Amino acid sequence: MSNDDERNIPVWAYETIEIEDPDPDWMDQGIRERKELLQILSAWGVREVEHIGSTAIPDLPAKPIIDFMHPFHHSKRLTA
């Protein structure tokens, strides 16, 4: 890879990934943050937010990042 190529790669693409032992607080943290997100996003009609990813699975080693997803139900509303 040339130096020009290296400058175009974002830092996150080569950062070390740290996998941590399971933390029982991840589930509780997901519940708290989900409630907060729903409160904030309800102004835009968001009624569902799901805690996803490895921190949502009890007893699984994971990156200590709480991930969320808003389910998408209305593909018929999309236009080209």
PyMOL Python script that loads the backbone (N, CA, C, O; Angstrom):
from pymol import cmd

cmd.read_pdbstr("""\
ATOM      1  N   MET A   1       0.852  -1.171   0.000  1.00  0.00           N
ATOM      2  CA  MET A   1       0.000   0.000   0.000  1.00  0.00           C
ATOM      3  C   MET A   1       0.899   1.236   0.000  1.00  0.00           C
ATOM      4  O   MET A   1       1.875   1.297   0.747  1.00  0.00           O
ATOM      5  N   SER A   2       0.575   2.199  -0.822  1.00  0.00           N
ATOM      6  CA  SER A   2       1.365   3.425  -0.883  1.00  0.00           C
ATOM      7  C   SER A   2       0.972   4.361   0.252  1.00  0.00           C
ATOM      8  O   SER A   2      -0.058   4.167   0.897  1.00  0.00           O
ATOM      9  N   ASN A   3       1.797   5.376   0.494  1.00  0.00           N
ATOM     10  CA  ASN A   3       1.484   6.361   1.536  1.00  0.00           C
ATOM     11  C   ASN A   3       0.167   7.081   1.251  1.00  0.00           C
ATOM     12  O   ASN A   3      -0.581   7.399   2.175  1.00  0.00           O
ATOM     13  N   ASP A   4      -0.118   7.339  -0.041  1.00  0.00           N
ATOM     14  CA  ASP A   4      -1.382   7.990  -0.391  1.00  0.00           C
ATOM     15  C   ASP A   4      -2.569   7.142   0.038  1.00  0.00           C
ATOM     16  O   ASP A   4      -3.558   7.663   0.552  1.00  0.00           O
ATOM     17  N   ASP A   5      -2.470   5.817  -0.177  1.00  0.00           N
ATOM     18  CA  ASP A   5      -3.550   4.919   0.223  1.00  0.00           C
ATOM     19  C   ASP A   5      -3.744   4.949   1.732  1.00  0.00           C
ATOM     20  O   ASP A   5      -4.881   4.976   2.203  1.00  0.00           O
ATOM     21  N   GLU A   6      -2.665   4.944   2.494  1.00  0.00           N
ATOM     22  CA  GLU A   6      -2.744   4.924   3.952  1.00  0.00           C
ATOM     23  C   GLU A   6      -3.432   6.168   4.500  1.00  0.00           C
ATOM     24  O   GLU A   6      -4.132   6.091   5.510  1.00  0.00           O
ATOM     25  N   ARG A   7      -3.247   7.290   3.862  1.00  0.00           N
ATOM     26  CA  ARG A   7      -3.869   8.527   4.342  1.00  0.00           C
ATOM     27  C   ARG A   7      -5.378   8.530   4.124  1.00  0.00           C
ATOM     28  O   ARG A   7      -6.093   9.276   4.793  1.00  0.00           O
ATOM     29  N   ASN A   8      -5.867   7.718   3.209  1.00  0.00           N
ATOM     30  CA  ASN A   8      -7.301   7.678   2.919  1.00  0.00           C
ATOM     31  C   ASN A   8      -8.051   6.658   3.762  1.00  0.00           C
ATOM     32  O   ASN A   8      -9.275   6.563   3.672  1.00  0.00           O
ATOM     33  N   ILE A   9      -7.338   5.898   4.575  1.00  0.00           N
ATOM     34  CA  ILE A   9      -7.980   4.888   5.415  1.00  0.00           C
ATOM     35  C   ILE A   9      -8.369   5.536   6.737  1.00  0.00           C
ATOM     36  O   ILE A   9      -7.519   6.127   7.404  1.00  0.00           O
ATOM     37  N   PRO A  10      -9.639   5.438   7.129  1.00  0.00           N
ATOM     38  CA  PRO A  10     -10.049   6.033   8.408  1.00  0.00           C
ATOM     39  C   PRO A  10      -9.391   5.321   9.588  1.00  0.00           C
ATOM     40  O   PRO A  10      -9.099   4.127   9.521  1.00  0.00           O
ATOM     41  N   VAL A  11      -9.166   6.057  10.653  1.00  0.00           N
ATOM     42  CA  VAL A  11      -8.490   5.520  11.835  1.00  0.00           C
ATOM     43  C   VAL A  11      -9.201   4.285  12.364  1.00  0.00           C
ATOM     44  O   VAL A  11      -8.539   3.326  12.763  1.00  0.00           O
ATOM     45  N   TRP A  12     -10.533   4.279  12.381  1.00  0.00           N
ATOM     46  CA  TRP A  12     -11.270   3.152  12.947  1.00  0.00           C
ATOM     47  C   TRP A  12     -11.014   1.852  12.192  1.00  0.00           C
ATOM     48  O   TRP A  12     -11.248   0.772  12.732  1.00  0.00           O
ATOM     49  N   ALA A  13     -10.538   1.940  10.954  1.00  0.00           N
ATOM     50  CA  ALA A  13     -10.327   0.730  10.151  1.00  0.00           C
ATOM     51  C   ALA A  13      -9.134  -0.090  10.623  1.00  0.00           C
ATOM     52  O   ALA A  13      -9.033  -1.274  10.301  1.00  0.00           O
ATOM     53  N   TYR A  14      -8.236   0.520  11.378  1.00  0.00           N
ATOM     54  CA  TYR A  14      -7.069  -0.243  11.835  1.00  0.00           C
ATOM     55  C   TYR A  14      -6.836  -0.142  13.339  1.00  0.00           C
ATOM     56  O   TYR A  14      -5.778  -0.536  13.830  1.00  0.00           O
ATOM     57  N   GLU A  15      -7.806   0.378  14.066  1.00  0.00           N
ATOM     58  CA  GLU A  15      -7.698   0.413  15.522  1.00  0.00           C
ATOM     59  C   GLU A  15      -7.815  -0.998  16.092  1.00  0.00           C
ATOM     60  O   GLU A  15      -8.471  -1.863  15.510  1.00  0.00           O
ATOM     61  N   THR A  16      -7.178  -1.216  17.223  1.00  0.00           N
ATOM     62  CA  THR A  16      -7.276  -2.490  17.910  1.00  0.00           C
ATOM     63  C   THR A  16      -8.678  -2.658  18.486  1.00  0.00           C
ATOM     64  O   THR A  16      -9.237  -1.727  19.066  1.00  0.00           O
ATOM     65  N   ILE A  17      -9.234  -3.842  18.323  1.00  0.00           N
ATOM     66  CA  ILE A  17     -10.549  -4.150  18.880  1.00  0.00           C
ATOM     67  C   ILE A  17     -10.340  -4.869  20.199  1.00  0.00           C
ATOM     68  O   ILE A  17      -9.640  -5.881  20.256  1.00  0.00           O
ATOM     69  N   GLU A  18     -10.939  -4.357  21.250  1.00  0.00           N
ATOM     70  CA  GLU A  18     -10.822  -4.948  22.582  1.00  0.00           C
ATOM     71  C   GLU A  18     -12.101  -5.716  22.901  1.00  0.00           C
ATOM     72  O   GLU A  18     -13.187  -5.139  22.953  1.00  0.00           O
ATOM     73  N   ILE A  19     -11.961  -7.009  23.110  1.00  0.00           N
ATOM     74  CA  ILE A  19     -13.088  -7.838  23.522  1.00  0.00           C
ATOM     75  C   ILE A  19     -12.985  -8.018  25.031  1.00  0.00           C
ATOM     76  O   ILE A  19     -11.951  -8.446  25.544  1.00  0.00           O
ATOM     77  N   GLU A  20     -14.059  -7.689  25.735  1.00  0.00           N
ATOM     78  CA  GLU A  20     -14.055  -7.764  27.196  1.00  0.00           C
ATOM     79  C   GLU A  20     -14.906  -8.930  27.680  1.00  0.00           C
ATOM     80  O   GLU A  20     -15.785  -9.423  26.974  1.00  0.00           O
ATOM     81  N   ASP A  21     -14.618  -9.352  28.903  1.00  0.00           N
ATOM     82  CA  ASP A  21     -15.436 -10.382  29.532  1.00  0.00           C
ATOM     83  C   ASP A  21     -16.866  -9.864  29.675  1.00  0.00           C
ATOM     84  O   ASP A  21     -17.084  -8.655  29.751  1.00  0.00           O
ATOM     85  N   PRO A  22     -17.829 -10.765  29.712  1.00  0.00           N
ATOM     86  CA  PRO A  22     -19.227 -10.333  29.848  1.00  0.00           C
ATOM     87  C   PRO A  22     -19.438  -9.461  31.084  1.00  0.00           C
ATOM     88  O   PRO A  22     -18.880  -9.724  32.149  1.00  0.00           O
ATOM     89  N   ASP A  23     -20.240  -8.434  30.922  1.00  0.00           N
ATOM     90  CA  ASP A  23     -20.562  -7.526  32.022  1.00  0.00           C
ATOM     91  C   ASP A  23     -22.078  -7.542  32.211  1.00  0.00           C
ATOM     92  O   ASP A  23     -22.813  -7.139  31.310  1.00  0.00           O
ATOM     93  N   PRO A  24     -22.553  -8.000  33.364  1.00  0.00           N
ATOM     94  CA  PRO A  24     -24.002  -8.061  33.577  1.00  0.00           C
ATOM     95  C   PRO A  24     -24.683  -6.693  33.460  1.00  0.00           C
ATOM     96  O   PRO A  24     -25.891  -6.631  33.232  1.00  0.00           O
ATOM     97  N   ASP A  25     -23.941  -5.613  33.610  1.00  0.00           N
ATOM     98  CA  ASP A  25     -24.525  -4.271  33.514  1.00  0.00           C
ATOM     99  C   ASP A  25     -24.876  -3.896  32.075  1.00  0.00           C
ATOM    100  O   ASP A  25     -25.661  -2.971  31.862  1.00  0.00           O
ATOM    101  N   TRP A  26     -24.313  -4.592  31.077  1.00  0.00           N
ATOM    102  CA  TRP A  26     -24.620  -4.251  29.685  1.00  0.00           C
ATOM    103  C   TRP A  26     -26.111  -4.324  29.406  1.00  0.00           C
ATOM    104  O   TRP A  26     -26.651  -3.461  28.714  1.00  0.00           O
ATOM    105  N   MET A  27     -26.784  -5.334  29.930  1.00  0.00           N
ATOM    106  CA  MET A  27     -28.231  -5.460  29.699  1.00  0.00           C
ATOM    107  C   MET A  27     -28.985  -4.302  30.353  1.00  0.00           C
ATOM    108  O   MET A  27     -29.866  -3.705  29.734  1.00  0.00           O
ATOM    109  N   ASP A  28     -28.641  -3.983  31.602  1.00  0.00           N
ATOM    110  CA  ASP A  28     -29.296  -2.867  32.295  1.00  0.00           C
ATOM    111  C   ASP A  28     -29.001  -1.545  31.603  1.00  0.00           C
ATOM    112  O   ASP A  28     -29.886  -0.700  31.466  1.00  0.00           O
ATOM    113  N   GLN A  29     -27.766  -1.366  31.169  1.00  0.00           N
ATOM    114  CA  GLN A  29     -27.396  -0.144  30.454  1.00  0.00           C
ATOM    115  C   GLN A  29     -28.191  -0.050  29.150  1.00  0.00           C
ATOM    116  O   GLN A  29     -28.653   1.031  28.783  1.00  0.00           O
ATOM    117  N   GLY A  30     -28.350  -1.169  28.457  1.00  0.00           N
ATOM    118  CA  GLY A  30     -29.146  -1.187  27.229  1.00  0.00           C
ATOM    119  C   GLY A  30     -30.588  -0.785  27.483  1.00  0.00           C
ATOM    120  O   GLY A  30     -31.176  -0.045  26.694  1.00  0.00           O
ATOM    121  N   ILE A  31     -31.161  -1.266  28.575  1.00  0.00           N
ATOM    122  CA  ILE A  31     -32.545  -0.922  28.928  1.00  0.00           C
ATOM    123  C   ILE A  31     -32.665   0.575  29.211  1.00  0.00           C
ATOM    124  O   ILE A  31     -33.588   1.231  28.727  1.00  0.00           O
ATOM    125  N   ARG A  32     -31.729   1.110  29.997  1.00  0.00           N
ATOM    126  CA  ARG A  32     -31.770   2.548  30.334  1.00  0.00           C
ATOM    127  C   ARG A  32     -31.610   3.413  29.084  1.00  0.00           C
ATOM    128  O   ARG A  32     -32.359   4.369  28.882  1.00  0.00           O
ATOM    129  N   GLU A  33     -30.634   3.070  28.251  1.00  0.00           N
ATOM    130  CA  GLU A  33     -30.382   3.882  27.060  1.00  0.00           C
ATOM    131  C   GLU A  33     -31.511   3.750  26.044  1.00  0.00           C
ATOM    132  O   GLU A  33     -31.834   4.713  25.348  1.00  0.00           O
ATOM    133  N   ARG A  34     -32.113   2.568  25.953  1.00  0.00           N
ATOM    134  CA  ARG A  34     -33.251   2.369  25.058  1.00  0.00           C
ATOM    135  C   ARG A  34     -34.394   3.297  25.458  1.00  0.00           C
ATOM    136  O   ARG A  34     -34.998   3.940  24.599  1.00  0.00           O
ATOM    137  N   LYS A  35     -34.696   3.373  26.753  1.00  0.00           N
ATOM    138  CA  LYS A  35     -35.762   4.259  27.235  1.00  0.00           C
ATOM    139  C   LYS A  35     -35.459   5.715  26.894  1.00  0.00           C
ATOM    140  O   LYS A  35     -36.340   6.460  26.467  1.00  0.00           O
ATOM    141  N   GLU A  36     -34.206   6.109  27.088  1.00  0.00           N
ATOM    142  CA  GLU A  36     -33.815   7.486  26.785  1.00  0.00           C
ATOM    143  C   GLU A  36     -33.940   7.775  25.289  1.00  0.00           C
ATOM    144  O   GLU A  36     -34.442   8.829  24.897  1.00  0.00           O
ATOM    145  N   LEU A  37     -33.483   6.839  24.458  1.00  0.00           N
ATOM    146  CA  LEU A  37     -33.598   7.028  23.010  1.00  0.00           C
ATOM    147  C   LEU A  37     -35.056   7.137  22.578  1.00  0.00           C
ATOM    148  O   LEU A  37     -35.405   7.993  21.765  1.00  0.00           O
ATOM    149  N   LEU A  38     -35.906   6.271  23.122  1.00  0.00           N
ATOM    150  CA  LEU A  38     -37.327   6.335  22.770  1.00  0.00           C
ATOM    151  C   LEU A  38     -37.942   7.674  23.161  1.00  0.00           C
ATOM    152  O   LEU A  38     -38.751   8.231  22.419  1.00  0.00           O
ATOM    153  N   GLN A  39     -37.561   8.182  24.316  1.00  0.00           N
ATOM    154  CA  GLN A  39     -38.083   9.473  24.758  1.00  0.00           C
ATOM    155  C   GLN A  39     -37.657  10.581  23.792  1.00  0.00           C
ATOM    156  O   GLN A  39     -38.463  11.437  23.428  1.00  0.00           O
ATOM    157  N   ILE A  40     -36.405  10.560  23.385  1.00  0.00           N
ATOM    158  CA  ILE A  40     -35.886  11.593  22.478  1.00  0.00           C
ATOM    159  C   ILE A  40     -36.466  11.443  21.078  1.00  0.00           C
ATOM    160  O   ILE A  40     -36.917  12.421  20.483  1.00  0.00           O
ATOM    161  N   LEU A  41     -36.456  10.215  20.548  1.00  0.00           N
ATOM    162  CA  LEU A  41     -36.830   9.984  19.153  1.00  0.00           C
ATOM    163  C   LEU A  41     -38.333   9.922  18.911  1.00  0.00           C
ATOM    164  O   LEU A  41     -38.772   9.933  17.761  1.00  0.00           O
ATOM    165  N   SER A  42     -39.117   9.857  19.966  1.00  0.00           N
ATOM    166  CA  SER A  42     -40.572   9.795  19.784  1.00  0.00           C
ATOM    167  C   SER A  42     -41.106  11.048  19.089  1.00  0.00           C
ATOM    168  O   SER A  42     -42.160  11.000  18.455  1.00  0.00           O
ATOM    169  N   ALA A  43     -40.400  12.151  19.199  1.00  0.00           N
ATOM    170  CA  ALA A  43     -40.800  13.382  18.512  1.00  0.00           C
ATOM    171  C   ALA A  43     -40.805  13.198  16.994  1.00  0.00           C
ATOM    172  O   ALA A  43     -41.483  13.938  16.282  1.00  0.00           O
ATOM    173  N   TRP A  44     -40.052  12.216  16.499  1.00  0.00           N
ATOM    174  CA  TRP A  44     -39.985  11.924  15.068  1.00  0.00           C
ATOM    175  C   TRP A  44     -40.761  10.652  14.717  1.00  0.00           C
ATOM    176  O   TRP A  44     -40.567  10.085  13.642  1.00  0.00           O
ATOM    177  N   GLY A  45     -41.622  10.212  15.604  1.00  0.00           N
ATOM    178  CA  GLY A  45     -42.458   9.060  15.325  1.00  0.00           C
ATOM    179  C   GLY A  45     -41.825   7.709  15.590  1.00  0.00           C
ATOM    180  O   GLY A  45     -42.414   6.678  15.267  1.00  0.00           O
ATOM    181  N   VAL A  46     -40.646   7.696  16.166  1.00  0.00           N
ATOM    182  CA  VAL A  46     -39.990   6.424  16.473  1.00  0.00           C
ATOM    183  C   VAL A  46     -40.673   5.807  17.684  1.00  0.00           C
ATOM    184  O   VAL A  46     -40.763   6.434  18.740  1.00  0.00           O
ATOM    185  N   ARG A  47     -41.151   4.585  17.531  1.00  0.00           N
ATOM    186  CA  ARG A  47     -41.847   3.888  18.609  1.00  0.00           C
ATOM    187  C   ARG A  47     -41.110   2.628  19.055  1.00  0.00           C
ATOM    188  O   ARG A  47     -41.461   2.025  20.069  1.00  0.00           O
ATOM    189  N   GLU A  48     -40.095   2.237  18.302  1.00  0.00           N
ATOM    190  CA  GLU A  48     -39.342   1.031  18.637  1.00  0.00           C
ATOM    191  C   GLU A  48     -37.848   1.294  18.512  1.00  0.00           C
ATOM    192  O   GLU A  48     -37.396   1.936  17.563  1.00  0.00           O
ATOM    193  N   VAL A  49     -37.097   0.799  19.466  1.00  0.00           N
ATOM    194  CA  VAL A  49     -35.635   0.792  19.421  1.00  0.00           C
ATOM    195  C   VAL A  49     -35.213  -0.509  20.084  1.00  0.00           C
ATOM    196  O   VAL A  49     -35.687  -0.836  21.172  1.00  0.00           O
ATOM    197  N   GLU A  50     -34.333  -1.248  19.439  1.00  0.00           N
ATOM    198  CA  GLU A  50     -33.905  -2.538  19.969  1.00  0.00           C
ATOM    199  C   GLU A  50     -32.424  -2.520  20.321  1.00  0.00           C
ATOM    200  O   GLU A  50     -31.602  -2.008  19.561  1.00  0.00           O
ATOM    201  N   HIS A  51     -32.091  -3.083  21.477  1.00  0.00           N
ATOM    202  CA  HIS A  51     -30.696  -3.300  21.881  1.00  0.00           C
ATOM    203  C   HIS A  51     -30.226  -4.525  21.098  1.00  0.00           C
ATOM    204  O   HIS A  51     -30.783  -5.611  21.256  1.00  0.00           O
ATOM    205  N   ILE A  52     -29.211  -4.358  20.259  1.00  0.00           N
ATOM    206  CA  ILE A  52     -28.730  -5.449  19.407  1.00  0.00           C
ATOM    207  C   ILE A  52     -27.235  -5.664  19.642  1.00  0.00           C
ATOM    208  O   ILE A  52     -26.600  -4.945  20.413  1.00  0.00           O
ATOM    209  N   GLY A  53     -26.706  -6.645  18.975  1.00  0.00           N
ATOM    210  CA  GLY A  53     -25.270  -6.884  19.031  1.00  0.00           C
ATOM    211  C   GLY A  53     -24.864  -7.752  20.203  1.00  0.00           C
ATOM    212  O   GLY A  53     -25.705  -8.253  20.950  1.00  0.00           O
ATOM    213  N   SER A  54     -23.574  -7.917  20.349  1.00  0.00           N
ATOM    214  CA  SER A  54     -23.044  -8.864  21.331  1.00  0.00           C
ATOM    215  C   SER A  54     -23.332  -8.465  22.773  1.00  0.00           C
ATOM    216  O   SER A  54     -23.448  -9.343  23.628  1.00  0.00           O
ATOM    217  N   THR A  55     -23.453  -7.173  23.077  1.00  0.00           N
ATOM    218  CA  THR A  55     -23.750  -6.779  24.459  1.00  0.00           C
ATOM    219  C   THR A  55     -25.192  -7.093  24.845  1.00  0.00           C
ATOM    220  O   THR A  55     -25.537  -7.048  26.026  1.00  0.00           O
ATOM    221  N   ALA A  56     -26.032  -7.408  23.872  1.00  0.00           N
ATOM    222  CA  ALA A  56     -27.425  -7.768  24.147  1.00  0.00           C
ATOM    223  C   ALA A  56     -27.576  -9.255  24.459  1.00  0.00           C
ATOM    224  O   ALA A  56     -28.670  -9.711  24.790  1.00  0.00           O
ATOM    225  N   ILE A  57     -26.487 -10.010  24.355  1.00  0.00           N
ATOM    226  CA  ILE A  57     -26.521 -11.455  24.596  1.00  0.00           C
ATOM    227  C   ILE A  57     -25.843 -11.734  25.932  1.00  0.00           C
ATOM    228  O   ILE A  57     -24.638 -11.519  26.061  1.00  0.00           O
ATOM    229  N   PRO A  58     -26.584 -12.207  26.922  1.00  0.00           N
ATOM    230  CA  PRO A  58     -25.997 -12.460  28.244  1.00  0.00           C
ATOM    231  C   PRO A  58     -24.822 -13.435  28.172  1.00  0.00           C
ATOM    232  O   PRO A  58     -24.835 -14.395  27.402  1.00  0.00           O
ATOM    233  N   ASP A  59     -23.811 -13.165  28.990  1.00  0.00           N
ATOM    234  CA  ASP A  59     -22.647 -14.041  29.165  1.00  0.00           C
ATOM    235  C   ASP A  59     -21.762 -14.177  27.931  1.00  0.00           C
ATOM    236  O   ASP A  59     -20.985 -15.127  27.838  1.00  0.00           O
ATOM    237  N   LEU A  60     -21.862 -13.251  26.986  1.00  0.00           N
ATOM    238  CA  LEU A  60     -21.034 -13.305  25.784  1.00  0.00           C
ATOM    239  C   LEU A  60     -19.938 -12.245  25.860  1.00  0.00           C
ATOM    240  O   LEU A  60     -20.249 -11.072  26.066  1.00  0.00           O
ATOM    241  N   PRO A  61     -18.660 -12.619  25.700  1.00  0.00           N
ATOM    242  CA  PRO A  61     -17.607 -11.605  25.606  1.00  0.00           C
ATOM    243  C   PRO A  61     -17.914 -10.679  24.422  1.00  0.00           C
ATOM    244  O   PRO A  61     -18.438 -11.124  23.401  1.00  0.00           O
ATOM    245  N   ALA A  62     -17.585  -9.391  24.567  1.00  0.00           N
ATOM    246  CA  ALA A  62     -17.978  -8.436  23.536  1.00  0.00           C
ATOM    247  C   ALA A  62     -17.133  -7.175  23.589  1.00  0.00           C
ATOM    248  O   ALA A  62     -16.429  -6.910  24.564  1.00  0.00           O
ATOM    249  N   LYS A  63     -17.225  -6.395  22.498  1.00  0.00           N
ATOM    250  CA  LYS A  63     -16.713  -5.029  22.539  1.00  0.00           C
ATOM    251  C   LYS A  63     -17.664  -4.268  23.457  1.00  0.00           C
ATOM    252  O   LYS A  63     -18.876  -4.459  23.362  1.00  0.00           O
ATOM    253  N   PRO A  64     -17.158  -3.419  24.335  1.00  0.00           N
ATOM    254  CA  PRO A  64     -18.037  -2.733  25.293  1.00  0.00           C
ATOM    255  C   PRO A  64     -18.785  -1.557  24.660  1.00  0.00           C
ATOM    256  O   PRO A  64     -18.672  -0.416  25.109  1.00  0.00           O
ATOM    257  N   ILE A  65     -19.543  -1.856  23.621  1.00  0.00           N
ATOM    258  CA  ILE A  65     -20.307  -0.843  22.900  1.00  0.00           C
ATOM    259  C   ILE A  65     -21.761  -1.303  22.860  1.00  0.00           C
ATOM    260  O   ILE A  65     -22.056  -2.404  22.394  1.00  0.00           O
ATOM    261  N   ILE A  66     -22.656  -0.472  23.342  1.00  0.00           N
ATOM    262  CA  ILE A  66     -24.081  -0.796  23.339  1.00  0.00           C
ATOM    263  C   ILE A  66     -24.657  -0.330  22.005  1.00  0.00           C
ATOM    264  O   ILE A  66     -24.683   0.866  21.718  1.00  0.00           O
ATOM    265  N   ASP A  67     -25.119  -1.283  21.191  1.00  0.00           N
ATOM    266  CA  ASP A  67     -25.652  -0.984  19.862  1.00  0.00           C
ATOM    267  C   ASP A  67     -27.173  -1.022  19.888  1.00  0.00           C
ATOM    268  O   ASP A  67     -27.782  -1.811  20.610  1.00  0.00           O
ATOM    269  N   PHE A  68     -27.774  -0.145  19.076  1.00  0.00           N
ATOM    270  CA  PHE A  68     -29.225  -0.093  18.958  1.00  0.00           C
ATOM    271  C   PHE A  68     -29.617  -0.055  17.491  1.00  0.00           C
ATOM    272  O   PHE A  68     -28.834   0.337  16.626  1.00  0.00           O
ATOM    273  N   MET A  69     -30.860  -0.476  17.236  1.00  0.00           N
ATOM    274  CA  MET A  69     -31.396  -0.433  15.887  1.00  0.00           C
ATOM    275  C   MET A  69     -32.866  -0.036  15.965  1.00  0.00           C
ATOM    276  O   MET A  69     -33.593  -0.449  16.868  1.00  0.00           O
ATOM    277  N   HIS A  70     -33.278   0.765  15.010  1.00  0.00           N
ATOM    278  CA  HIS A  70     -34.693   1.110  14.876  1.00  0.00           C
ATOM    279  C   HIS A  70     -35.256   0.214  13.780  1.00  0.00           C
ATOM    280  O   HIS A  70     -34.837   0.327  12.629  1.00  0.00           O
ATOM    281  N   PRO A  71     -36.200  -0.679  14.106  1.00  0.00           N
ATOM    282  CA  PRO A  71     -36.777  -1.551  13.079  1.00  0.00           C
ATOM    283  C   PRO A  71     -37.447  -0.738  11.975  1.00  0.00           C
ATOM    284  O   PRO A  71     -38.038   0.312  12.227  1.00  0.00           O
ATOM    285  N   PHE A  72     -37.343  -1.236  10.771  1.00  0.00           N
ATOM    286  CA  PHE A  72     -37.897  -0.569   9.598  1.00  0.00           C
ATOM    287  C   PHE A  72     -39.022  -1.432   9.056  1.00  0.00           C
ATOM    288  O   PHE A  72     -38.786  -2.571   8.652  1.00  0.00           O
ATOM    289  N   HIS A  73     -40.242  -0.910   9.041  1.00  0.00           N
ATOM    290  CA  HIS A  73     -41.403  -1.722   8.681  1.00  0.00           C
ATOM    291  C   HIS A  73     -42.082  -1.332   7.367  1.00  0.00           C
ATOM    292  O   HIS A  73     -42.883  -2.114   6.853  1.00  0.00           O
ATOM    293  N   HIS A  74     -41.803  -0.184   6.817  1.00  0.00           N
ATOM    294  CA  HIS A  74     -42.624   0.331   5.727  1.00  0.00           C
ATOM    295  C   HIS A  74     -41.828   0.531   4.439  1.00  0.00           C
ATOM    296  O   HIS A  74     -41.660   1.663   3.986  1.00  0.00           O
ATOM    297  N   SER A  75     -41.342  -0.547   3.854  1.00  0.00           N
ATOM    298  CA  SER A  75     -40.561  -0.417   2.625  1.00  0.00           C
ATOM    299  C   SER A  75     -41.412   0.095   1.462  1.00  0.00           C
ATOM    300  O   SER A  75     -40.859   0.630   0.500  1.00  0.00           O
ATOM    301  N   LYS A  76     -42.730  -0.050   1.518  1.00  0.00           N
ATOM    302  CA  LYS A  76     -43.600   0.430   0.436  1.00  0.00           C
ATOM    303  C   LYS A  76     -43.589   1.953   0.346  1.00  0.00           C
ATOM    304  O   LYS A  76     -43.956   2.515  -0.686  1.00  0.00           O
ATOM    305  N   ARG A  77     -43.173   2.619   1.411  1.00  0.00           N
ATOM    306  CA  ARG A  77     -43.143   4.086   1.407  1.00  0.00           C
ATOM    307  C   ARG A  77     -41.897   4.636   0.715  1.00  0.00           C
ATOM    308  O   ARG A  77     -41.811   5.839   0.467  1.00  0.00           O
ATOM    309  N   LEU A  78     -40.940   3.777   0.403  1.00  0.00           N
ATOM    310  CA  LEU A  78     -39.720   4.232  -0.254  1.00  0.00           C
ATOM    311  C   LEU A  78     -40.003   4.580  -1.707  1.00  0.00           C
ATOM    312  O   LEU A  78     -40.821   3.936  -2.364  1.00  0.00           O
ATOM    313  N   THR A  79     -39.322   5.603  -2.200  1.00  0.00           N
ATOM    314  CA  THR A  79     -39.427   5.947  -3.615  1.00  0.00           C
ATOM    315  C   THR A  79     -38.041   5.906  -4.219  1.00  0.00           C
ATOM    316  O   THR A  79     -37.040   6.082  -3.524  1.00  0.00           O
ATOM    317  N   ALA A  80     -37.991   5.675  -5.502  1.00  0.00           N
ATOM    318  CA  ALA A  80     -36.692   5.578  -6.190  1.00  0.00           C
ATOM    319  C   ALA A  80     -36.082   6.942  -6.373  1.00  0.00           C
ATOM    320  O   ALA A  80     -34.991   7.060  -6.930  1.00  0.00           O
TER     321      ALA A  80
END
""", "prot")
cmd.dss("prot")
cmd.show_as("cartoon", "prot")
cmd.util.cbc("prot")
cmd.orient("prot")
